[in-house]
Amino acid sequence: QLQLQESGPGLVKPSETLSLTCTVSHDFISSNSYFWGWIRQPPGKGLEWIGTIFYSGSTFYNPSLKSRVSMSVDTSKTQFSLKVTSVTAADTAVYYCARVETVVPGTELGYFDYWGPGTVVTVSS
Amino acid sequence: DIQMTQSPSSLSASVGDRVSITCRTSQSISTYLNWYQQKSGKAPKLLIFSASSLQSGVPSRFGGSGSGTEFTLVISGLQPEDFATYFCQQSYSPPLTFGGGTKVEIK
């Protein structure tokens, strides 16, 4: 059974960089059948797709965040990571990592079939 | 970006009721529509993908239909564990977008 787990600081100061890691159980991350994504949910609000990465390192980002977001993958550690620079209070949210089942091969277009439990990140001084 | 509009935003229902939730999109997305269930404090769970395909392990009382710009999630025979918030998501065009959610509460 595939499992994902987010980790990282729960508190980040404004203007600093938010860094999170998602650890994937077993060696699923190296599969060429799936992509891996980040989604966030501000308190009491809906879901926002942040970006998606393939094990090869190919990335797709939400244009609304693209200038501040980067993702990377470390297959040796079965992990993928998220960085968001220059954070503000608007970046306060629960951050989820998830597996993407793509519906159009080679693209970020797909749905999220396995999710981590989420990690709360608060941006505050 | 494709805008996703869910209705109603909330509803009250009783155990055993048949519940319908609608998701409308700002442009046609064929059947590239997915539904999730989210319980309080938990991660979303995939229920339906490609408009009408039931995810493995999801009870058959959940059903999805629709194509183009209008989609429906139906719960036939609401169970106590179904009280949650439901989200739709399109996988037709980047960026991936979600609906605002429908909260199903106990009457």
Interface residues (C-beta under 8 A of the other chain):
Chain A: G46 L47 E48 W49 F60 N62 P63 S64 Y96 A98 E101 V103 V104 T107 E108 L109 G110 Y111 F112 D113 W115 G116 P117 G118
Chain B: Y32 N34 Y36 K42 A43 P44 K45 L46 F49 S50 Q55 F87 Q89 S91 Y92 S93 P94 P95 L96 T97 F98 G99 G100 G101
